[in-house]
Amino acid sequence: MIQGNDTPRDSFSTKFGVIAAAAGSAIGLGNIWRFPYVLGENGGGAFLLIYLGFIAAIGIPVMMSEFTIGRNAQLNPVGAFRKIAPGRKWHLIGSLGVVTAFIILAFYTVVAGWTLEYLVQSVKWLILPERSGVAGLEGEASRLFFQEHYTDFTGGIWRPVLWFLIMLFFTGYIVASGVKKGIEKYTKILMPVLLLLLIVLVIRSLSLEGAKEGLVFLFKPDFSQIKDAPVQVILEALGQAFFSLSIGMGTLITYGSYIRKKENLASTAVSVAAADTFIAVIAGLAIFPAVFAFGINPGQGPELVYITLPVIFQNMPGGLIWALMFFLLLCFAAITSTISVLEVIVAYLSEQLKMTRRRAVILATVAVAVLGLICTISSDVFAVFNASPDILLPFGGFFIVVFIGWFFSKDTLKKELSSDGAKRIRYYPVFVFLVKFVAPLAIVFLFAIGVYNKVITVFPGIG
Ligand code: TRP
């Protein structure tokens, strides 16, 4: 099954291209849609603090481990484990990653489709304010309008399905055109523009009356907010950190395999994690001041940004033209992430099962289409799919760090990290300590108390 390096492999062409592609994968709906509402549901500042701790102590080491495995093996996650550890069961982690990719892609592409709905609605709100009912709405009325729009839209079937299929088609199309032409090109320009627009939103949000309460909520850790379910909050922070960084299922093993040998894996990982975290915090800064200023409930769930942001836009000078730009960019940010998830499946199908790239794309998107349709029809399935990365990704991440920490040759590790001795790796002992002990023990410990908590809620007698 193992393929050697006989076929020349597509790769990212510049250092910035690598960072842009990996950051493009990391930055997406996870930062702008998922992060704010998960933080809002889990007590604000205390969640942020725990989240940041996980990014630094677990996220970056897992990311470096994935890059190392991918670049060393020059293969998809399944092929990579088979090649580095032939005859062992490690490739199952790669297979789990492929399965996880299907699940994530299904619900994620559905939410990505929502950006298209909002894009089209923004145009309508902008040019037909009277007919679409947004004209003259203020404060509470404006909030109710967008709340209702969200409920009507997501409660329907045809529009969510249509947008989902369109998003999936674009994703498939880009992945079919390959690494350099497809992935790298689209990411490089769009990410910086998204950041600029977010900054404009932050300024607007902060200038609203009552904005300060949002800042306090976001930045002042109040641990009494999480005392009812601390384990739940900590596990969600861990899951969100993995989800946001795109780690734990082999996406970055796959992207690592496209990184050239001379690139510095540690600095790439740190840059990507920093950019991703920065965007998440900026999104929080754009959203929470407005949430409090408009009296929106920060813990209301997945609809948080889809209601808060249109309300802010409507109350801005220039109004819904901002909405148009924002949803357009969010849509691009989502696509640079969906392509990275699809790429895992396609790399697997084409390298391990020897399909052509085109065939692999078609097969994968058809399967995802089926799963995604189920997600749009059943909100329960959607909720389960949306929550499953919180478990599946840290689970995969555990085995990835254990593999690097305990089983991977330390000589090869040093060679990869130092680009064959060309770069200094002073951080090396810290890295090894994190991947050998800190990250795996933290994950095992958190899972164990998570399971224990579940058991005692189901069988209260035991506790
Ligand atoms: N990280 C992306 C986001 O924040 C989503 C994503 C892309 C992802 N690829 C992934 C999540 C791989 C987990 C694994 O929007």
Residues whose N, C-alpha, C, O or C-beta is under 5 A from the ligand:
A	BS01	LIG	S25 A26 I27 G28 L29 G30 N31 F242 F243 S244 L245 S246 I247 M249 T251 S337 S340 V341
